[in-house]
Amino acid sequence: MLEAMKVLIVEDDPNVLLGCEQALQLEGIQTEGVGSAEKARRLVSVNFPGVVVSDIRLPGIDGMELLRQLLTLDADLPVVLITGHGDVSLAVQAMKSGAHDFIEKPFAPDYLVEVVRRALEKRKLVLEVRDLREKLNNRQSIESRILGNSPAIEKVRRLIVDLGNSAADVLIQGETGAGKELAARCLHDASARRTGNFVAINCGALPETLFESEIFGHEAGAFTGAGKRRVGKVEHASGGTLFLDEIESMPMVMQIKMLRVLQERTLERLGSNTPVPIDCRVVAATKVDLRDLVDRGQFRADLYYRLNVATLPLPPLRERREDTPLLFEHFSMLAAARHHRESPPADADRMRCLMAYDWPGNVRELRNVADRCVLGIESNFPPFGTPTPAGPRPLAETVETFERSLIADALRRNEGSLARTSEDLQLAKTTLHDKIRKYNLSGDDTR
């Protein structure tokens, strides 16, 4: 939004700088003024939310060189140059070099405001297009990694895209095998920190005696066997994402130290009193209700509220049964390539059994079953010959879930063609169209 954007004014004459800032501020435009190109250069980065207005004649680096450096950094950044009376040749050269516009001294405040407003509108449009393009790219990437056509999983993908490029810490909630680490990696890849490290810590797998050293690092001689300095996982994640899996398993004494690190964004290695600054996004995951643990005194309330800035709930597979055939087919193809075997042929009875099973191990369990089917060692459905753990579901709900899955799968196989899907399912087009609307199938399935 224009209200959130600003104008960086570079002018070594304090009186001219003050006049420019006042003229723009009176029109509700946010400004920041500096007296040299060197200071201005430190304040501008790619996707700078605003425009630059600079005098050409400056001490040190002049306005023309600043223009060159800024456009090398971001070719779409509007730079308006202020020229002295008679510097027409410089103004022409500036426009040829890529300046958005130039203003000749002396100038009226209204003219400055008019030129700046046009530049801000252009910058706003450029940034909106960049943001949209990045979201579309992230969405395409996420859809190829988090598979499914159900409304539940579509909501997960939307949340990841929305939260991905924010700075907010995220708490992922989901049962064992629901894909919490995959969701965390997608959040990392959808963020501006994607070039940094993604560091995963399983809080339930580290022995308590090694916990502090592994997470915070240590100096040489900090304890017996510490022969050299070790950078901890939190420090290694600086500039990237720190993923705390099974956060509910973190020992209480370590929760206190982790809270301090997350609040102050500094840490001290074991054996050192020197604070080390860290800059990482924290994504935590839990398979239990942390709020319940807080109420029972088994998890610190202050750490819970520090982690729970944004929540990403992952649905269990039993709540998106219509995704089971697609996931099984995907995992079977991966297993066939990995084991150099043929993928099992489509089998309606098998799919019905897979969809009727409640999958207590969720997607991870389904992937294991797909592997066993490819290897030819899985013959019982439901898997392991066990009954469905939950109680019976209403017949109408089971039928509708299965029908929705069959239609979504047929649409995908036929690349969204209603005509071919209708023929494939031996269903009238009008009836198929009604069912597509009834089951709220995504636009990608009906193109």
C-alpha positions as CSV (number, residue, x, y, z in Angstrom):
1,M,0.0,0.0,0.0
2,L,1.2,3.6,-0.7
3,E,0.7,4.5,3.0
4,A,3.3,1.9,4.0
5,M,5.8,3.2,1.4
6,K,8.3,6.0,1.8
7,V,10.6,8.4,0.0
8,L,14.3,8.4,0.7
9,I,15.6,12.0,0.1
10,V,19.4,12.4,-0.5
11,E,20.4,16.1,-0.2
12,D,23.5,17.6,1.4
13,D,21.8,21.1,1.9
14,P,19.9,20.9,5.2
15,N,17.5,23.6,4.2
16,V,16.6,22.0,0.9
17,L,16.3,18.6,2.6
18,L,14.0,20.0,5.3
19,G,11.8,21.7,2.6
20,C,11.4,18.5,0.6
21,E,10.5,16.5,3.6
22,Q,8.0,19.0,4.8
23,A,6.3,19.3,1.4
24,L,5.9,15.5,1.2
25,Q,4.9,14.9,4.8
26,L,2.1,17.6,4.5
27,E,0.6,15.3,1.8
28,G,0.8,12.3,4.1
29,I,3.9,10.7,2.4
30,Q,6.4,9.1,4.7
31,T,10.0,10.4,4.2
32,E,13.5,9.7,5.4
33,G,16.3,12.2,4.7
34,V,20.1,11.6,4.5
35,G,23.0,13.9,3.5
36,S,25.1,11.6,1.4
37,A,24.8,8.9,-1.3
38,E,26.9,6.5,1.0
39,K,24.2,6.7,3.7
40,A,21.4,6.3,1.2
41,R,23.1,3.2,-0.3
42,R,23.1,1.4,3.0
43,L,19.3,2.0,3.4
44,V,18.2,0.6,0.1
45,S,17.9,-3.1,-0.7
46,V,16.0,-5.2,-3.3
47,N,12.3,-4.6,-3.0
48,F,12.9,-1.3,-1.2
49,P,9.3,-0.1,-0.3
50,G,9.5,3.3,-1.9
51,V,11.4,5.6,-4.2
52,V,14.6,7.7,-4.0
53,V,14.9,11.4,-4.6
54,S,18.5,12.6,-4.9
55,D,20.4,15.7,-5.7
56,I,23.0,15.1,-8.5
57,R,25.7,17.2,-6.9
58,L,26.7,15.5,-3.6
59,P,29.9,15.3,-1.6
60,G,31.7,12.0,-2.2
61,I,29.6,9.7,-4.5
62,D,27.4,12.0,-6.7
63,G,23.8,11.4,-7.7
64,M,24.7,9.9,-11.1
65,E,26.9,7.2,-9.5
66,L,24.2,6.6,-6.9
67,L,21.7,6.1,-9.7
68,R,23.9,3.5,-11.3
69,Q,24.4,1.6,-8.1
70,L,20.7,1.6,-7.2
71,L,19.6,0.4,-10.6
72,T,22.2,-2.3,-10.6
73,L,20.7,-3.5,-7.3
74,D,17.1,-3.1,-8.4
75,A,16.5,-2.1,-12.1
76,D,12.8,-1.2,-11.4
77,L,13.5,1.2,-8.5
78,P,12.3,4.7,-9.4
79,V,15.0,7.3,-8.8
80,V,14.2,11.0,-9.2
81,L,17.2,13.3,-9.6
82,I,17.3,17.0,-8.7
83,T,19.5,19.1,-11.0
84,G,20.8,22.6,-10.7
85,H,19.7,25.4,-13.1
86,G,21.4,24.9,-16.4
87,D,22.3,21.3,-15.9
88,V,20.2,20.2,-18.8
89,S,22.9,18.0,-20.2
90,L,23.1,16.1,-16.9
91,A,19.4,15.7,-16.8
92,V,19.3,14.2,-20.3
93,Q,22.2,11.9,-19.3
94,A,20.3,10.8,-16.2
95,M,17.2,9.9,-18.1
96,K,19.2,7.9,-20.6
97,S,20.9,6.1,-17.6
98,G,17.5,5.0,-16.3
99,A,16.3,7.8,-14.0
100,H,12.5,7.8,-13.5
101,D,12.4,11.6,-13.8
102,F,14.3,14.8,-12.9
103,I,13.4,18.0,-11.2
104,E,15.2,21.3,-11.9
105,K,16.0,23.8,-9.1
106,P,14.3,25.9,-8.1
107,F,11.0,23.9,-8.0
108,A,7.6,24.3,-6.4
109,P,6.6,21.9,-3.6
110,D,3.5,20.9,-5.5
111,Y,5.6,19.8,-8.5
112,L,7.8,17.7,-6.2
113,V,4.7,16.0,-4.7
114,E,3.3,15.3,-8.2
115,V,6.5,13.7,-9.4
116,V,6.9,11.6,-6.3
117,R,3.3,10.4,-6.3
118,R,3.7,9.1,-9.9
119,A,6.9,7.3,-8.9
120,L,5.3,5.8,-5.8
121,E,2.4,4.5,-7.9
122,K,4.8,2.9,-10.3
123,R,6.8,1.3,-7.5
124,K,3.7,0.0,-5.8
125,L,2.6,-1.7,-9.0
126,V,6.0,-3.3,-9.5
127,L,6.1,-4.6,-5.9
128,E,2.6,-6.0,-6.2
129,V,3.4,-7.9,-9.4
130,R,6.6,-9.3,-7.8
131,D,4.7,-10.4,-4.7
132,L,2.0,-12.1,-6.8
133,R,4.5,-13.8,-9.0
134,E,6.4,-15.1,-6.0
135,K,3.1,-16.4,-4.4
136,L,2.2,-18.2,-7.7
137,N,5.7,-19.8,-7.8
138,N,5.4,-20.8,-4.2
139,R,2.0,-22.2,-4.7
140,Q,3.1,-24.3,-7.7
141,S,6.0,-25.6,-5.8
142,I,3.9,-26.5,-2.7
143,E,1.2,-28.2,-4.8
144,S,3.8,-30.5,-6.3
145,R,5.0,-31.4,-2.8
146,I,1.9,-31.4,-0.6
147,L,-0.5,-33.6,-2.6
148,G,-4.2,-33.8,-2.5
149,N,-7.5,-32.4,-3.8
150,S,-9.5,-32.2,-0.6
151,P,-10.6,-28.9,0.9
152,A,-8.6,-29.7,4.1
153,I,-5.3,-30.0,2.3
154,E,-6.0,-27.0,0.0
155,K,-6.5,-24.9,3.2
156,V,-3.0,-26.1,4.4
157,R,-1.4,-25.1,1.1
158,R,-3.1,-21.6,1.3
159,L,-1.8,-21.1,4.8
160,I,1.7,-22.1,3.9
161,V,1.7,-19.6,1.0
162,D,0.2,-16.9,3.2
163,L,2.6,-17.5,6.1
164,G,5.7,-18.4,4.0
165,N,7.1,-15.0,3.3
166,S,6.1,-13.5,6.7
167,A,8.5,-13.2,9.6
168,A,6.1,-14.9,12.0
169,D,7.1,-18.0,14.0
170,V,4.8,-20.9,13.3
171,L,3.5,-23.8,15.4
172,I,2.5,-26.8,13.3
173,Q,0.0,-29.2,14.9
174,G,-0.5,-32.7,13.6
175,E,-0.5,-36.4,14.4
176,T,2.4,-38.6,13.9
177,G,3.1,-39.1,10.2
178,A,0.9,-36.2,9.1
179,G,3.8,-34.4,7.3
180,K,4.9,-31.8,9.9
181,E,8.5,-31.6,8.7
182,L,7.4,-31.4,5.0
183,A,5.2,-28.5,5.9
184,A,8.0,-26.8,7.8
185,R,10.4,-27.3,4.8
186,C,7.7,-25.8,2.5
187,L,7.4,-22.8,4.8
188,H,11.2,-22.3,4.6
189,D,11.2,-22.6,0.8
190,A,8.4,-20.1,0.5
191,S,10.2,-17.5,2.6
192,A,12.9,-15.0,1.9
193,R,15.2,-17.2,4.1
194,R,15.2,-20.0,1.5
195,T,18.8,-19.5,0.8
196,G,19.7,-20.0,4.5
197,N,20.0,-23.2,6.3
198,F,17.0,-25.3,7.3
199,V,18.0,-26.9,10.6
200,A,15.8,-29.6,12.1
201,I,16.1,-30.6,15.8
202,N,14.1,-33.5,17.1
203,C,13.6,-32.4,20.7
204,G,12.6,-36.0,21.8
205,A,15.7,-37.7,20.3
206,L,18.5,-35.7,22.0
207,P,19.8,-37.0,25.4
208,E,19.3,-34.3,28.1
209,T,23.0,-34.4,28.9
210,L,23.9,-33.4,25.3
211,F,20.9,-31.1,24.7
212,E,22.6,-27.8,25.6
213,S,25.8,-28.5,23.7
214,E,24.0,-29.7,20.5
215,I,21.6,-26.7,20.5
216,F,23.7,-23.8,21.7
217,G,27.2,-25.1,20.9
218,H,30.3,-25.0,23.2
219,E,33.8,-23.6,23.4
220,A,36.9,-25.7,23.5
221,G,37.5,-27.0,27.0
222,A,33.9,-26.3,28.1
223,F,33.7,-29.9,29.4
224,T,35.6,-33.1,29.2
225,G,36.0,-34.2,25.6
226,A,35.3,-30.7,24.2
227,G,38.5,-30.4,22.2
228,K,37.4,-27.6,19.9
229,R,34.7,-25.0,19.5
230,R,31.3,-26.4,18.2
231,V,28.7,-24.2,16.5
232,G,25.3,-25.2,17.8
233,K,22.2,-25.9,15.7
234,V,20.5,-22.6,16.7
235,E,23.5,-20.6,15.6
236,H,23.8,-22.7,12.4
237,A,20.2,-21.8,11.6
238,S,20.9,-18.0,11.7
239,G,19.7,-16.5,8.4
240,G,17.4,-19.5,7.8
241,T,14.8,-21.6,9.6
242,L,15.1,-23.5,12.9
243,F,12.6,-26.4,13.0
244,L,11.9,-27.7,16.5
245,D,10.2,-31.1,16.1
246,E,8.3,-32.7,19.0
247,I,8.7,-29.5,21.0
248,E,6.6,-31.1,23.7
249,S,9.5,-33.4,24.5
250,M,11.9,-30.6,25.3
251,P,13.1,-30.8,29.0
252,M,11.7,-28.1,31.2
253,V,15.1,-26.7,32.1
254,M,15.9,-26.4,28.4
255,Q,12.6,-24.7,27.7
256,I,13.7,-21.8,30.0
257,K,17.0,-21.4,28.1
258,M,15.3,-21.7,24.7
259,L,12.7,-19.0,25.7
260,R,15.5,-16.6,26.6
261,V,17.2,-17.2,23.2
262,L,14.0,-16.7,21.3
263,Q,13.1,-13.5,23.1
264,E,16.6,-11.9,23.0
265,R,17.8,-13.5,19.7
266,T,21.2,-14.1,21.2
267,L,22.8,-17.1,22.8
268,E,25.9,-18.0,24.7
269,R,27.9,-21.2,23.9
270,L,28.8,-23.5,26.8
271,G,32.0,-22.2,28.3
272,S,31.6,-18.7,27.0
273,N,30.2,-15.4,28.3
274,T,30.1,-13.7,24.9
275,P,26.6,-13.3,23.4
276,V,26.2,-14.5,19.8
277,P,23.4,-12.7,17.8
278,I,21.1,-15.0,15.9
279,D,18.6,-14.3,13.2
280,C,16.4,-17.3,12.4
281,R,12.7,-18.0,12.0
282,V,11.4,-20.6,14.4
283,V,8.9,-23.3,13.2
284,A,7.9,-25.7,16.0
285,A,5.9,-28.9,15.7
286,T,3.9,-30.9,18.1
287,K,1.6,-34.0,18.0
288,V,-0.1,-33.1,21.2
289,D,-2.2,-30.3,22.6
290,L,0.4,-27.9,24.1
291,R,-2.3,-25.9,25.7
292,D,-3.3,-29.0,27.7
293,L,0.3,-29.6,28.7
294,V,0.5,-26.0,29.9
295,D,-2.6,-26.4,32.0
296,R,-1.1,-29.5,33.6
297,G,2.2,-27.8,34.3
298,Q,4.2,-29.9,31.8
299,F,5.1,-27.2,29.4
300,R,6.0,-23.5,30.0
301,A,3.2,-21.1,29.3
302,D,5.5,-18.3,28.3
303,L,7.3,-20.5,25.7
304,Y,4.0,-21.8,24.4
305,Y,2.8,-18.2,23.7
306,R,6.2,-17.3,22.3
307,L,6.0,-20.1,19.7
308,N,2.3,-19.9,19.0
309,V,2.3,-16.7,16.9
310,A,0.7,-18.4,13.9
311,T,-0.8,-21.9,13.9
312,L,-0.7,-24.4,11.0
313,P,-3.0,-27.4,11.7
314,L,-2.4,-30.5,9.6
315,P,-5.4,-32.8,9.1
316,P,-5.0,-36.5,9.7
317,L,-5.4,-38.7,6.6
318,R,-8.8,-40.1,7.9
319,E,-10.2,-36.6,7.6
320,R,-9.2,-36.3,3.9
321,R,-9.8,-39.9,2.7
322,E,-10.5,-38.7,-0.8
323,D,-6.7,-37.9,-1.1
324,T,-5.8,-41.6,-0.4
325,P,-5.9,-42.9,-4.0
326,L,-3.7,-40.0,-5.3
327,L,-1.2,-40.4,-2.5
328,F,-1.1,-44.1,-2.9
329,E,-0.5,-43.8,-6.6
330,H,2.3,-41.2,-6.0
331,F,4.1,-43.3,-3.4
332,S,3.8,-46.4,-5.5
333,M,5.4,-44.7,-8.4
334,L,8.3,-43.5,-6.2
335,A,8.7,-46.9,-4.7
336,A,8.7,-48.6,-8.1
337,A,11.5,-46.3,-9.3
338,R,13.4,-46.8,-6.1
339,H,13.2,-50.6,-6.1
340,H,13.2,-51.1,-9.9
341,R,9.9,-52.8,-9.8
342,E,6.5,-52.4,-11.6
343,S,4.0,-50.2,-9.9
344,P,0.9,-52.2,-8.9
345,P,-2.1,-51.9,-11.3
346,A,-5.1,-49.8,-10.2
347,D,-7.5,-52.0,-8.2
348,A,-10.9,-50.8,-7.2
349,D,-11.2,-53.2,-4.3
350,R,-7.8,-52.2,-2.9
351,M,-8.7,-48.5,-3.2
352,R,-12.0,-49.1,-1.3
353,C,-10.1,-50.8,1.5
354,L,-7.4,-48.1,1.6
355,M,-10.1,-45.4,1.9
356,A,-12.0,-47.3,4.5
357,Y,-9.0,-47.7,6.8
358,D,-8.4,-44.9,9.4
359,W,-4.6,-44.7,9.0
360,P,-3.4,-44.1,12.6
361,G,0.1,-43.6,11.1
362,N,-1.2,-41.2,8.5
363,V,0.7,-40.4,5.3
364,R,3.8,-42.1,6.6
365,E,1.9,-45.4,7.1
366,L,0.3,-45.1,3.7
367,R,3.8,-44.6,2.1
368,N,5.1,-47.8,3.9
369,V,2.1,-49.8,2.6
370,A,2.8,-48.5,-1.0
371,D,6.4,-49.7,-0.6
372,R,5.2,-53.2,0.5
373,C,2.7,-53.4,-2.4
374,V,5.5,-52.6,-4.9
375,L,7.7,-55.2,-3.2
376,G,4.9,-57.7,-3.3
377,I,4.8,-58.4,0.4
378,E,1.5,-56.6,1.3
379,S,-1.6,-58.8,0.8
380,N,-3.9,-57.7,3.6
381,F,-6.2,-54.7,3.4
382,P,-6.7,-52.9,5.7
383,P,-3.0,-53.0,6.3
384,F,-1.8,-55.7,8.7
385,G,-5.3,-57.2,8.6
386,T,-6.4,-54.9,11.4
387,P,-9.9,-53.6,11.7
388,T,-10.6,-49.9,11.2
389,P,-9.7,-48.3,14.6
390,A,-12.5,-45.8,14.8
391,G,-16.2,-46.7,15.0
392,P,-18.4,-47.1,11.9
393,R,-19.0,-44.1,9.7
394,P,-22.5,-43.2,8.3
395,L,-23.1,-45.0,5.0
396,A,-24.0,-41.7,3.2
397,E,-20.7,-40.1,4.3
398,T,-18.6,-43.0,3.2
399,V,-20.3,-43.2,-0.2
400,E,-19.9,-39.4,-0.8
401,T,-16.3,-39.5,0.2
402,F,-15.5,-42.4,-2.1
403,E,-17.5,-40.8,-5.0
404,R,-15.7,-37.5,-4.6
405,S,-12.4,-39.2,-4.7
406,L,-13.3,-41.2,-7.8
407,I,-14.4,-38.0,-9.6
408,A,-11.3,-36.0,-8.6
409,D,-9.1,-38.9,-9.7
410,A,-10.9,-39.2,-13.1
411,L,-10.6,-35.4,-13.7
412,R,-6.9,-35.5,-13.0
413,R,-6.4,-38.5,-15.3
414,N,-8.3,-36.7,-18.1
415,E,-6.5,-33.4,-17.5
416,G,-9.7,-31.7,-16.4
417,S,-11.7,-32.5,-19.5
418,L,-15.4,-32.8,-18.6
419,A,-16.1,-34.7,-21.8
420,R,-13.4,-37.3,-21.3
421,T,-14.2,-37.6,-17.6
422,S,-17.9,-38.1,-18.3
423,E,-17.1,-40.8,-20.8
424,D,-14.6,-42.4,-18.4
425,L,-17.1,-42.5,-15.6
426,Q,-20.0,-43.3,-17.9
427,L,-21.8,-40.4,-16.4
428,A,-23.9,-37.7,-18.1
429,K,-22.1,-34.3,-18.4
430,T,-24.9,-32.5,-16.6
431,T,-24.8,-35.0,-13.7
432,L,-21.0,-34.8,-13.6
433,H,-21.1,-31.0,-13.5
434,D,-23.6,-31.1,-10.6
435,K,-21.4,-33.4,-8.6
436,I,-18.3,-31.3,-9.2
437,R,-20.2,-28.3,-7.7
438,K,-21.6,-30.5,-4.9
439,Y,-18.2,-31.7,-3.9
440,N,-16.5,-28.3,-4.3
441,L,-13.7,-29.7,-6.5
442,S,-11.0,-27.2,-7.2
443,G,-10.7,-25.2,-10.4
444,D,-7.6,-27.2,-11.3
445,D,-9.7,-30.4,-11.4
446,T,-12.3,-28.8,-13.7
447,R,-10.3,-26.9,-16.2
